[in-house]
């Protein structure tokens, strides 16, 4: 993946985390606490400024009630095509 593609992908992942968090009615602080990170770390994730590990993605998926593949997808409205 080229650097610009990687940046776009990380931002798309962050946008999906934000979408699912809001859909679940959680604040950034609530979700951060559920997965064991600070609110500022959650903000960086949602802004696409911090990449996710596989284990962190699984924790997010569990907390949000979605499949990890929904968060990490390379396709879709927010994803790369």
N, C-alpha and C positions, 0 to 999 in steps of 0.2 A: 504494500500500500504506500503510495506517495505521501509526502508530508502534508500536503493540502487535503488529500483524501482522508488521511488519518485525523486531522483536525476537524474536518466536517463530520466524520463518524463519531468522534468523542462528543461533539456538540449535539449531534442527533440523539445519542444515548442520553445525554443530560436532559434534553427536551422531553424524551419519553419518561424519564424518571419523574420529572416535574408533572407531566400529564397524569401519570398514574397516581402520584401522591395527592394531587388535587382531587382527582376522581374519588379517592378513598377518604377525602376530607381530613387529611393530616397536615399539620404544619411542618416546616423544615425541621424544627426542633423535635417534634414528635418522632419523625422518621429517623432523624439522626440518633436519638436515644434508643430507638428500637434496634438499630444495627451497630450501635457502639462507636459512633463517631461524633465529633463536635458539630454544632450547627454551621460553623464556618466551612468545615470540610464538606458538609452536605450542599452548601451553597456553591462551592467550587465544582462539585460533581454535576449539579444541575446547570451550571454555566458552561460546562464542557471544558473546564480548566484542570480537571483531575481525572485520570483514567481509572477504570475499575479493575480490580482483580477478579478472577473467577469466583472466589469465595465471597467477596463483597457483593458481587452481582447476585449470587444465590441468596444472600441475606436480604438484599433489597427486594428481590422477587418474592420471597416468603413474606416479608413485612407488608408488601403491596398487594399480595394475593394474585400475582400474575406469574406466568412462566418466565424463567430467565431468558429464554429465546425471544420473548416479546420485548425485553429491554435491549438485547444485544443485536437484534435483527439488522441486516444490511440493506433491507428493502423497506418500503413503506413510505408514508407521507413525509416523515422526518428523515428517513434514511437515504443511503446512496443507492443509485440505480445503475 
